[in-house]
Amino acid sequence: MQKQGLVDVQKVDATILVDLKYSTTDNFVGKDVYGDLTRAYLQPVATQKLARASRALQAKYPNLRLLVYDAARPRAAQWNLWNALPNLSESERRKYVADPRQGSIHNYGCAVDLTVATKDGKPLDMGTKYDYFGELAYPSEEARLLKAGKLTKQQIDNRRILRTAMHEGGFSHIEYEWWHFNALARSKAKMMFRIVD
C-alpha cells in the first residue's frame, strides 16, 4: 500500500485509534481476512480529511477519539467478503459489500469504517455492532427506529457525534451503514487512483 502512495493514518494523527476488524475474527466472516495487515492506510487526501474529522471531534469532545475499523482494503480481501454472503442475492449483497468486479471505494483507499470511542478505546454504543446487516444500522431509518423503541436517543446521539465530525472533515455517509464514510465518490476515486490489489 505504501508503494502506491497510501499513508498510515496514525502517522498523520497519532490520536486516531485503530482496530482493523478484518485482521481479527470479530467480523461478519468470523475469520481473519487481512492476515498481516494491521495498520490503517488511506490515500493522502482521505488521511487529511480524517485528521480534520479527528480534530473536529476532539474540539467538541476532548475525551473522545475516532476508532478505525477498516480503511484501504485489498481487492483480494473484497472477494473474500463478497463470497462470505452466499445466501444473499447479488443485489442484496451490494448493499453491504461492494462488488469486487467494480471495486469498493475501500479498494481505492478512499473510504473508512469507524466509530467513536473513549480515549482508552471503549466504543460508544451505536445500537448495533460494526458490520451489522439490517435496518437497525441504517442512518436513513433512525427516526423511525427511535419512535419504534428499537434504538435509543443516546445511540442516535452517539451516531450523530460521529457523523458530524466526519462531515466536518469532508466525508459523506451512506444509507445502510452508520460506520461507513467516503472521502470521495467512487467515480472520482477511480479517476484519481489505482485499485489496491
N, C-alpha and C positions, 0 to 999 in steps of 0.2 A: 504494500500500500504506500509506503514511503517513497518507493521508486516512482510511483505515479503522482507524487506530489501531495499526497494526503498528510494531514497533520494530526498528531496525538493531542486530543482536546485538553488533557491535563497539563501539557507543556505550555499551553496558552493561558489557561486558568486553573491553577492548582486547587482551587476550592471546589471545582466540579467533581462530584463523586462518580465512580464507575463500578458497575456490577453487570458485566455482559451476560445476560441470561442464557444466550445460546452457547456460552462457554461453560455452562453448568447443566445440571439435569432439571433445574427449576424452570421449565418452559413447557409449552403445549406438546412438544415432541417427547418429552421425558428423557432426553439424552443430550449429551454434549455434541453440538453440531459444528462448533468452531475449532475444537482441538486447541492448538497453542495460541490462538488469537484471544488475548485477554485485555488489550488496550482499545480504547475507543478512538477511531480515526474518522475524520471528515475532510472534505475539501476545505482549503483555506477560507473561502468566502463563508461557508457554513460554520466553521470554527469561530470566526469573528462574530457572527450573529449569536452563536451560543454563548460566547463570553459576554456579549452585550445583555443577553437574557439573564445570565447569572448575576451581573451587576444590578440589573433592574430588580430582580428578586431580592437580593440582599439589601438594597437600598430601603425597601419596604419592610422586609422581614430578616433582620440581621442574623437570626438563629437558624434560618432555613437554607438549604442547598439544593441545587439540581442534582439528581441521581440518574445517570445514563444507563439504560438497559440494553440499548442496541444503537449502533451508528453505521459506518460503512460495512456492507455485507458482501462477501464474495458471491459471485453468481452460482458457484457450486453449492454453497450453503442455501441459496434461494431454491434450488431444485430439491434439496432435502426437505425444506419446509413445505414446498408445494406438494411433494409426494407424500407428506405426512397426513394429508387430509383426503384420503381416497373416497370416503363416504360422501363428500360434498361434491355437487356438480361444479363444473369449471366456473360458471358464472357466480355461484355462491362462494366458491374458493377465492375468487378475485377480490371479494370484499375484505378479506383478511390477509391474503398473501398475494403479492403481485405475480403475474405470470412470468416465469423466468425467461420465456422466449422474447418478451418485450423488455424485461428488466425492471426492477424496482428502483425507486428513487434512492433507496438504501444502496443499491448496486453501483450507483454513481457517487456515493459519498455525500449526498445532499439531503438526507433525511435522518432524523434521530428519534428514538423512542426513549422516553424518560418519565420521571415522576419528581415530586418534591419530597425531601427528607429533612430530618433534623440534622444538625452538624455532625452527630455521631452515626449517621447513616440509617436511622429508622424511618422508613417511608410513611408518609401521611396516608390516612385511609381515603382511598378514592372510590370505594364502593364495589370494586372488582379487582381481581388480580390483573397484573400485566398479561396481555395475550388472552384475555377472556373473549370468547367468541359469542356474541349475543348482544341484544339491545341494551342491557344494563351498562355496557361500555360506550354506547353511542352518545356523543355530545349533543346530537340533534334531538334526542329524546329525554334530556334531563328534566325539563319542566314537567312533562307528563309522568315520568318515573317518580319524581318528588311527590306529586299530587297523589299518586297511587301508593305511596309509602314504601316504594322499592329502593329508593335512595334517600339518604338524609340530607338536610340542609348543609350540615358540616361536610359531608362527602362532596357535594356540589361546590361548596365554597372552596374546598381544597383543590378541586379541578380548576376552578376559576383563577386561583393563585398561580397555578402552572400555566394556564392559557394566557393570562395577562402578561406574565414575564416573557413567555415565548413570542407573543405578538409584539411586545416592545422590542424584542431582539430582532424582529424582522421575519419570523416564521409564520406559516399558515397551518391551521389544523385541518383534520379531515372529519368526515361524518361518523365513521364507525369505531374509532379508537381514541379514547381520551389521551393516550400516551404518545401518539404519533404526530410529528411535526415536520413539515417540508421547508427547507431553506430556499428551494427553487422549484418551479414546475418541472415535471418530467421532460417536457419538450425542450426547455431551456438547458436542463442538466445534460440531456443527450447532445445538444449542440456544443456545449462547452467542454464536456469531459468524456473520457473513455470509461467504459464499464470496468468494474473491478472483477476480474475472473478469479 
